[in-house]
Amino acid sequence: MSSEASKASATLPGRVEKVIHPHPSSGEPEKAQIAVEGADHLYREIRVPNRLTDANGKKVKLKEGAEVEVKIEAEPMVTKTVPHHDDGANPTR
C-alpha cells in the first residue's frame, strides 16, 4: 500500500559546498557535503555518497556549487496532524 503519493514530504533547497575525496586506500566512497537551507546552523551540513543516477540510468556525480533539493519523506503512520495555524516551531510534546 506504500506509494509515493501517500507519503508526507518536505523539500528543502541546498547547495553542494564541497566534494570530499577519500584517501585512495581507504575504500570509502567520494562524498558530497550539502548545506541545507532552513536547517539549524549546527545541523545544516550533511554528507552523502556522491553517487546519483540520471533519468537515463547513467551514473553521475554532483559538482561543487550545484543547487540541489533535499527531500524528506515519511509514511503516514509515523506522522501526526497539526492544527492549521501551527508551523511546528513550538511542539506541544
The first five atom37 places (N, CA, C, CB, O) and aatype in JSON, in Angstrom:
{
  "aatype": [12, 15, 15, 6, 0, 15, 11, 0, 15, 0, 16, 10, 14, 7, 1, 19, 6, 11, 19, 9, 8, 14, 8, 14, 15, 15, 7, 6, 14, 6, 11, 0, 5, 9, 0, 19, 6, 7, 0, 3, 8, 10, 18, 1, 6, 9, 1, 19, 14, 2, 1, 10, 16, 3, 0, 2, 7, 11, 11, 19, 11, 10, 11, 6, 7, 0, 6, 19, 6, 19, 11, 9, 6, 0, 6, 14, 12, 19, 16, 11, 16, 19, 14, 8, 8, 3, 3, 7, 0, 2, 14, 16, 1],
  "atom_mask": [
    [1, 1, 1, 1, 1],
    [1, 1, 1, 1, 1],
    [1, 1, 1, 1, 1],
    [1, 1, 1, 1, 1],
    [1, 1, 1, 1, 1],
    [1, 1, 1, 1, 1],
    [1, 1, 1, 1, 1],
    [1, 1, 1, 1, 1],
    [1, 1, 1, 1, 1],
    [1, 1, 1, 1, 1],
    [1, 1, 1, 1, 1],
    [1, 1, 1, 1, 1],
    [1, 1, 1, 1, 1],
    [1, 1, 1, 0, 1],
    [1, 1, 1, 1, 1],
    [1, 1, 1, 1, 1],
    [1, 1, 1, 1, 1],
    [1, 1, 1, 1, 1],
    [1, 1, 1, 1, 1],
    [1, 1, 1, 1, 1],
    [1, 1, 1, 1, 1],
    [1, 1, 1, 1, 1],
    [1, 1, 1, 1, 1],
    [1, 1, 1, 1, 1],
    [1, 1, 1, 1, 1],
    [1, 1, 1, 1, 1],
    [1, 1, 1, 0, 1],
    [1, 1, 1, 1, 1],
    [1, 1, 1, 1, 1],
    [1, 1, 1, 1, 1],
    [1, 1, 1, 1, 1],
    [1, 1, 1, 1, 1],
    [1, 1, 1, 1, 1],
    [1, 1, 1, 1, 1],
    [1, 1, 1, 1, 1],
    [1, 1, 1, 1, 1],
    [1, 1, 1, 1, 1],
    [1, 1, 1, 0, 1],
    [1, 1, 1, 1, 1],
    [1, 1, 1, 1, 1],
    [1, 1, 1, 1, 1],
    [1, 1, 1, 1, 1],
    [1, 1, 1, 1, 1],
    [1, 1, 1, 1, 1],
    [1, 1, 1, 1, 1],
    [1, 1, 1, 1, 1],
    [1, 1, 1, 1, 1],
    [1, 1, 1, 1, 1],
    [1, 1, 1, 1, 1],
    [1, 1, 1, 1, 1],
    [1, 1, 1, 1, 1],
    [1, 1, 1, 1, 1],
    [1, 1, 1, 1, 1],
    [1, 1, 1, 1, 1],
    [1, 1, 1, 1, 1],
    [1, 1, 1, 1, 1],
    [1, 1, 1, 0, 1],
    [1, 1, 1, 1, 1],
    [1, 1, 1, 1, 1],
    [1, 1, 1, 1, 1],
    [1, 1, 1, 1, 1],
    [1, 1, 1, 1, 1],
    [1, 1, 1, 1, 1],
    [1, 1, 1, 1, 1],
    [1, 1, 1, 0, 1],
    [1, 1, 1, 1, 1],
    [1, 1, 1, 1, 1],
    [1, 1, 1, 1, 1],
    [1, 1, 1, 1, 1],
    [1, 1, 1, 1, 1],
    [1, 1, 1, 1, 1],
    [1, 1, 1, 1, 1],
    [1, 1, 1, 1, 1],
    [1, 1, 1, 1, 1],
    [1, 1, 1, 1, 1],
    [1, 1, 1, 1, 1],
    [1, 1, 1, 1, 1],
    [1, 1, 1, 1, 1],
    [1, 1, 1, 1, 1],
    [1, 1, 1, 1, 1],
    [1, 1, 1, 1, 1],
    [1, 1, 1, 1, 1],
    [1, 1, 1, 1, 1],
    [1, 1, 1, 1, 1],
    [1, 1, 1, 1, 1],
    [1, 1, 1, 1, 1],
    [1, 1, 1, 1, 1],
    [1, 1, 1, 0, 1],
    [1, 1, 1, 1, 1],
    [1, 1, 1, 1, 1],
    [1, 1, 1, 1, 1],
    [1, 1, 1, 1, 1],
    [1, 1, 1, 1, 1]
  ],
  "atom_positions": [
    [[0.82, -1.19, 0.0], [0.0, 0.0, 0.0], [0.86, 1.25, 0.0], [-0.93, 0.0, 1.2], [0.34, 2.36, -0.18]],
    [[2.16, 1.11, 0.19], [3.06, 2.26, 0.2], [3.23, 2.81, -1.21], [4.42, 1.87, 0.8], [3.57, 2.09, -2.14]],
    [[2.97, 4.1, -1.35], [3.19, 4.74, -2.64], [3.73, 6.13, -2.41], [1.88, 4.79, -3.47], [3.54, 6.71, -1.34]],
    [[4.4, 6.67, -3.41], [4.98, 8.0, -3.31], [3.92, 9.04, -2.98], [5.68, 8.37, -4.62], [4.19, 9.95, -2.19]],
    [[2.73, 8.92, -3.54], [1.68, 9.91, -3.35], [1.16, 9.93, -1.92], [0.53, 9.64, -4.3], [0.71, 10.98, -1.45]],
    [[1.2, 8.8, -1.21], [0.64, 8.75, 0.14], [1.62, 9.2, 1.21], [0.18, 7.36, 0.43], [1.22, 9.35, 2.37]],
    [[2.87, 9.42, 0.88], [3.87, 9.82, 1.87], [3.8, 11.31, 2.15], [5.26, 9.44, 1.39], [3.56, 12.12, 1.25]],
    [[4.02, 11.67, 3.42], [4.17, 13.07, 3.78], [5.58, 13.48, 3.38], [3.91, 13.31, 5.33], [6.51, 12.67, 3.48]],
    [[5.76, 14.72, 2.94], [7.1, 15.11, 2.49], [7.36, 16.59, 2.67], [7.29, 14.73, 1.05], [6.44, 17.4, 2.79]],
    [[8.64, 16.93, 2.7], [9.11, 18.31, 2.71], [10.35, 18.34, 1.83], [9.42, 18.83, 4.18], [11.16, 17.41, 1.86]],
    [[10.5, 19.39, 1.05], [11.67, 19.54, 0.19], [12.36, 20.84, 0.55], [11.27, 19.5, -1.31], [11.74, 21.91, 0.55]],
    [[13.65, 20.76, 0.84], [14.44, 21.93, 1.21], [15.53, 22.17, 0.18], [15.06, 21.76, 2.62], [16.12, 21.22, -0.34]],
    [[15.8, 23.44, -0.14], [16.89, 23.73, -1.07], [18.24, 23.55, -0.4], [16.76, 25.16, -1.62], [18.37, 23.7, 0.81]],
    [[19.22, 23.22, -1.2], [20.57, 23.06, -0.69], [21.59, 23.36, -1.77], [0.0, 0.0, 0.0], [21.25, 23.56, -2.93]],
    [[22.85, 23.39, -1.35], [23.95, 23.64, -2.29], [25.13, 22.75, -1.89], [24.37, 25.17, -2.29], [25.44, 22.6, -0.71]],
    [[25.78, 22.17, -2.89], [26.96, 21.35, -2.64], [28.11, 22.3, -2.29], [27.31, 20.44, -3.89], [28.57, 23.07, -3.13]],
    [[28.56, 22.24, -1.03], [29.65, 23.1, -0.59], [31.0, 22.57, -1.05], [29.63, 23.23, 0.93], [31.87, 23.33, -1.48]],
    [[31.16, 21.25, -0.94], [32.41, 20.67, -1.41], [32.24, 19.2, -1.68], [33.52, 20.89, -0.39], [31.34, 18.54, -1.17]],
    [[33.14, 18.69, -2.51], [33.21, 17.27, -2.8], [34.42, 16.75, -2.05], [33.32, 16.98, -4.36], [35.52, 17.28, -2.18]],
    [[34.21, 15.71, -1.24], [35.27, 15.18, -0.39], [35.8, 13.89, -1.0], [34.75, 14.93, 1.06], [35.08, 12.89, -1.12]],
    [[37.07, 13.93, -1.38], [37.72, 12.77, -2.0], [38.39, 11.96, -0.89], [38.76, 13.21, -3.09], [39.19, 12.5, -0.13]],
    [[38.09, 10.69, -0.79], [38.68, 9.86, 0.26], [40.13, 9.51, -0.06], [37.86, 8.57, 0.46], [40.58, 9.66, -1.2]],
    [[40.84, 9.05, 0.95], [42.2, 8.54, 0.73], [42.07, 7.32, -0.18], [42.92, 8.17, 2.09], [41.19, 6.48, 0.03]],
    [[42.93, 7.2, -1.19], [42.8, 6.1, -2.17], [42.73, 4.7, -1.57], [43.94, 6.15, -3.12], [42.03, 3.84, -2.12]],
    [[43.42, 4.44, -0.47], [43.42, 3.09, 0.09], [42.35, 2.88, 1.15], [44.78, 2.78, 0.68], [42.28, 1.8, 1.75]],
    [[41.51, 3.88, 1.4], [40.51, 3.76, 2.47], [39.31, 2.9, 2.08], [40.03, 5.13, 2.87], [38.67, 2.3, 2.94]],
    [[39.0, 2.84, 0.81], [37.82, 2.11, 0.37], [36.53, 2.88, 0.57], [0.0, 0.0, 0.0], [35.46, 2.39, 0.22]],
    [[36.61, 4.07, 1.13], [35.44, 4.91, 1.35], [35.0, 5.55, 0.04], [35.73, 6.0, 2.42], [35.84, 5.81, -0.83]],
    [[33.69, 5.81, -0.12], [33.23, 6.48, -1.34], [33.47, 7.99, -1.29], [31.74, 6.2, -1.57], [33.59, 8.56, -0.2]],
    [[33.54, 8.62, -2.44], [33.58, 10.08, -2.51], [32.27, 10.6, -1.93], [33.79, 10.58, -3.98], [31.22, 9.98, -2.11]],
    [[32.32, 11.74, -1.23], [31.11, 12.28, -0.62], [30.88, 13.72, -1.06], [31.19, 12.2, 0.9], [31.82, 14.44, -1.4]],
    [[29.61, 14.11, -1.06], [29.23, 15.49, -1.34], [28.74, 16.09, -0.02], [28.12, 15.58, -2.46], [27.87, 15.52, 0.63]],
    [[29.31, 17.23, 0.36], [28.85, 17.95, 1.55], [27.83, 18.98, 1.1], [30.03, 18.62, 2.32], [28.14, 19.87, 0.31]],
    [[26.61, 18.85, 1.61], [25.5, 19.7, 1.19], [25.04, 20.57, 2.35], [24.32, 18.85, 0.66], [24.77, 20.07, 3.44]],
    [[24.94, 21.88, 2.11], [24.38, 22.81, 3.08], [22.89, 22.9, 2.8], [25.07, 24.24, 3.0], [22.48, 23.28, 1.71]],
    [[22.08, 22.53, 3.79], [20.62, 22.5, 3.65], [20.05, 23.81, 4.19], [20.0, 21.27, 4.38], [20.18, 24.1, 5.38]],
    [[19.42, 24.59, 3.33], [18.81, 25.86, 3.75], [17.6, 25.58, 4.61], [18.42, 26.71, 2.53], [16.81, 24.68, 4.3]],
    [[17.45, 26.34, 5.68], [16.31, 26.17, 6.57], [16.59, 25.28, 7.75], [0.0, 0.0, 0.0], [15.78, 25.2, 8.68]],
    [[17.73, 24.59, 7.75], [18.09, 23.74, 8.89], [18.81, 24.59, 9.94], [18.99, 22.55, 8.43], [19.36, 25.64, 9.62]],
    [[18.8, 24.13, 11.19], [19.54, 24.82, 12.25], [21.01, 24.91, 11.86], [19.38, 24.1, 13.61], [21.55, 24.02, 11.19]],
    [[21.66, 25.99, 12.28], [23.04, 26.26, 11.88], [23.98, 25.08, 12.15], [23.56, 27.48, 12.62], [24.76, 24.7, 11.27]],
    [[23.91, 24.5, 13.32], [24.83, 23.4, 13.66], [24.53, 22.1, 12.92], [24.78, 23.14, 15.14], [25.36, 21.2, 12.89]],
    [[23.35, 22.02, 12.31], [22.95, 20.77, 11.65], [22.66, 20.94, 10.17], [21.73, 20.2, 12.32], [22.03, 20.08, 9.56]],
    [[23.11, 22.03, 9.57], [22.73, 22.32, 8.2], [23.56, 21.57, 7.17], [22.84, 23.78, 7.95], [23.17, 21.49, 6.0]],
    [[24.68, 21.0, 7.57], [25.52, 20.3, 6.61], [25.34, 18.79, 6.74], [26.98, 20.68, 6.79], [25.41, 18.23, 7.83]],
    [[25.12, 18.16, 5.6], [25.06, 16.7, 5.57], [26.07, 16.21, 4.54], [23.62, 16.19, 5.22], [26.4, 16.92, 3.59]],
    [[26.56, 15.01, 4.75], [27.49, 14.4, 3.81], [26.87, 13.09, 3.33], [28.89, 14.14, 4.47], [26.48, 12.24, 4.12]],
    [[26.8, 12.97, 2.02], [26.19, 11.8, 1.41], [27.13, 11.25, 0.33], [24.8, 12.14, 0.8], [27.91, 12.0, -0.25]],
    [[27.05, 9.94, 0.07], [27.86, 9.41, -1.04], [27.54, 10.18, -2.32], [27.6, 7.89, -1.24], [26.38, 10.45, -2.62]],
    [[28.56, 10.52, -3.06], [28.39, 11.29, -4.29], [28.14, 10.34, -5.47], [29.64, 12.18, -4.57], [28.93, 10.26, -6.41]],
    [[27.01, 9.63, -5.37], [26.62, 8.67, -6.42], [25.15, 8.89, -6.72], [26.89, 7.19, -5.98], [24.29, 8.63, -5.87]],
    [[24.85, 9.35, -7.9], [23.48, 9.54, -8.33], [23.28, 8.82, -9.65], [23.13, 11.05, -8.46], [24.25, 8.42, -10.3]],
    [[22.02, 8.67, -10.04], [21.68, 8.08, -11.32], [20.77, 9.06, -12.05], [20.98, 6.69, -11.15], [19.78, 9.53, -11.48]],
    [[21.09, 9.39, -13.31], [20.26, 10.33, -14.07], [19.03, 9.63, -14.65], [21.08, 10.98, -15.19], [18.84, 8.43, -14.44]],
    [[18.21, 10.37, -15.37], [16.96, 9.85, -15.93], [17.19, 8.7, -16.91], [16.21, 10.96, -16.63], [16.27, 7.91, -17.14]],
    [[18.4, 8.59, -17.48], [18.7, 7.53, -18.43], [19.38, 6.33, -17.78], [19.56, 8.06, -19.54], [19.79, 5.4, -18.47]],
    [[19.52, 6.35, -16.44], [20.17, 5.26, -15.75], [21.68, 5.37, -15.69], [0.0, 0.0, 0.0], [22.36, 4.47, -15.2]],
    [[22.22, 6.49, -16.19], [23.67, 6.7, -16.2], [24.13, 7.19, -14.82], [24.08, 7.71, -17.31], [23.47, 8.03, -14.21]],
    [[25.26, 6.67, -14.33], [25.81, 7.1, -13.04], [26.46, 8.47, -13.21], [26.84, 6.06, -12.49], [27.23, 8.69, -14.14]],
    [[26.13, 9.38, -12.28], [26.65, 10.75, -12.32], [27.06, 11.17, -10.91], [25.59, 11.72, -12.9], [26.72, 10.52, -9.93]],
    [[27.81, 12.29, -10.82], [28.25, 12.84, -9.55], [27.9, 14.32, -9.5], [29.77, 12.63, -9.35], [27.81, 14.98, -10.53]],
    [[27.72, 14.84, -8.28], [27.47, 16.26, -8.09], [28.78, 17.04, -8.17], [26.77, 16.51, -6.74], [29.85, 16.52, -7.84]],
    [[28.67, 18.29, -8.6], [29.82, 19.19, -8.66], [29.69, 20.22, -7.54], [29.92, 19.89, -10.05], [28.58, 20.52, -7.11]],
    [[30.81, 20.75, -7.08], [30.78, 21.83, -6.09], [29.96, 22.99, -6.62], [32.21, 22.3, -5.72], [30.07, 23.35, -7.8]],
    [[29.14, 23.58, -5.75], [28.31, 24.71, -6.14], [26.97, 24.33, -6.72], [0.0, 0.0, 0.0], [26.13, 25.2, -6.98]],
    [[26.74, 23.03, -6.94], [25.47, 22.59, -7.54], [24.3, 22.9, -6.61], [25.52, 21.09, -7.84], [24.38, 22.68, -5.4]],
    [[23.22, 23.4, -7.19], [21.97, 23.62, -6.45], [21.24, 22.28, -6.42], [21.08, 24.77, -7.12], [21.06, 21.65, -7.46]],
    [[20.81, 21.85, -5.24], [20.12, 20.57, -5.09], [18.87, 20.74, -4.24], [21.06, 19.52, -4.47], [18.65, 21.8, -3.64]],
    [[18.06, 19.72, -4.2], [16.89, 19.67, -3.32], [17.06, 18.46, -2.42], [15.54, 19.6, -4.14], [17.42, 17.37, -2.88]],
    [[16.79, 18.66, -1.13], [16.85, 17.57, -0.16], [15.41, 17.24, 0.21], [17.71, 17.95, 1.11], [14.7, 18.08, 0.77]],
    [[14.98, 16.04, -0.11], [13.59, 15.65, 0.12], [13.52, 14.67, 1.28], [12.97, 15.02, -1.15], [14.27, 13.69, 1.35]],
    [[12.59, 14.96, 2.21], [12.36, 14.11, 3.36], [10.96, 13.53, 3.2], [12.5, 14.91, 4.72], [9.99, 14.26, 3.0]],
    [[10.85, 12.21, 3.28], [9.56, 11.54, 3.13], [9.31, 10.63, 4.31], [9.49, 10.74, 1.8], [10.24, 10.06, 4.88]],
    [[8.03, 10.49, 4.67], [7.65, 9.59, 5.75], [6.29, 8.98, 5.46], [7.63, 10.34, 7.1], [5.42, 9.61, 4.86]],
    [[6.14, 7.75, 5.89], [4.86, 7.07, 5.76], [3.84, 7.75, 6.68], [4.99, 5.55, 6.1], [4.22, 8.24, 7.75]],
    [[2.57, 7.78, 6.29], [1.54, 8.42, 7.12], [1.48, 7.89, 8.55], [0.2, 8.25, 6.48], [1.17, 8.65, 9.47]],
    [[1.77, 6.63, 8.77], [1.66, 6.05, 10.11], [2.69, 6.61, 11.1], [1.8, 4.54, 10.02], [2.53, 6.43, 12.3]],
    [[3.73, 7.27, 10.62], [4.74, 7.83, 11.53], [4.67, 9.35, 11.6], [6.14, 7.4, 11.07], [5.6, 10.0, 12.08]],
    [[3.56, 9.92, 11.14], [3.37, 11.37, 11.2], [2.13, 11.68, 12.03], [3.24, 11.98, 9.78], [1.33, 10.79, 12.32]],
    [[1.98, 12.95, 12.42], [0.76, 13.35, 13.12], [0.26, 14.65, 12.5], [1.01, 13.51, 14.65], [1.04, 15.46, 12.0]],
    [[-1.04, 14.83, 12.55], [-1.66, 16.03, 12.02], [-1.48, 17.16, 13.02], [-3.17, 15.79, 11.72], [-1.61, 16.97, 14.23]],
    [[-1.18, 18.35, 12.5], [-1.03, 19.53, 13.36], [-2.11, 20.53, 13.0], [0.39, 20.17, 13.23], [-2.58, 20.55, 11.85]],
    [[-2.53, 21.37, 13.96], [-3.53, 22.39, 13.65], [-3.04, 23.28, 12.52], [-3.85, 23.23, 14.89], [-1.84, 23.48, 12.35]],
    [[-3.96, 23.81, 11.75], [-3.63, 24.63, 10.59], [-2.71, 25.8, 10.94], [-4.9, 25.15, 9.95], [-1.84, 26.15, 10.14]],
    [[-2.88, 26.42, 12.1], [-2.1, 27.58, 12.48], [-0.73, 27.22, 13.05], [-2.85, 28.39, 13.48], [0.08, 28.12, 13.29]],
    [[-0.46, 25.94, 13.28], [0.8, 25.5, 13.9], [1.87, 25.32, 12.83], [0.6, 24.19, 14.69], [1.7, 24.53, 11.9]],
    [[2.98, 26.05, 12.96], [4.08, 25.92, 12.0], [5.13, 24.92, 12.46], [4.72, 27.27, 11.76], [6.16, 24.75, 11.79]],
    [[4.89, 24.27, 13.6], [5.84, 23.27, 14.1], [6.95, 23.84, 14.94], [0.0, 0.0, 0.0], [7.77, 23.09, 15.46]],
    [[7.0, 25.17, 15.1], [8.08, 25.81, 15.85], [7.98, 25.54, 17.35], [8.08, 27.31, 15.6], [9.01, 25.51, 18.03]],
    [[6.78, 25.35, 17.87], [6.57, 25.12, 19.29], [5.81, 23.82, 19.51], [5.83, 26.3, 19.94], [4.59, 23.85, 19.66]],
    [[6.5, 22.68, 19.51], [5.79, 21.42, 19.68], [5.14, 21.33, 21.06], [6.75, 20.23, 19.47], [5.65, 21.87, 22.04]],
    [[4.0, 20.66, 21.1], [3.28, 20.54, 22.36], [3.84, 19.44, 23.23], [1.82, 20.3, 22.1], [3.51, 19.37, 24.41]],
    [[4.68, 18.57, 22.7], [5.3, 17.5, 23.47], [6.77, 17.49, 23.24], [4.7, 16.15, 23.12], [7.48, 16.65, 23.81]]
  ]
}
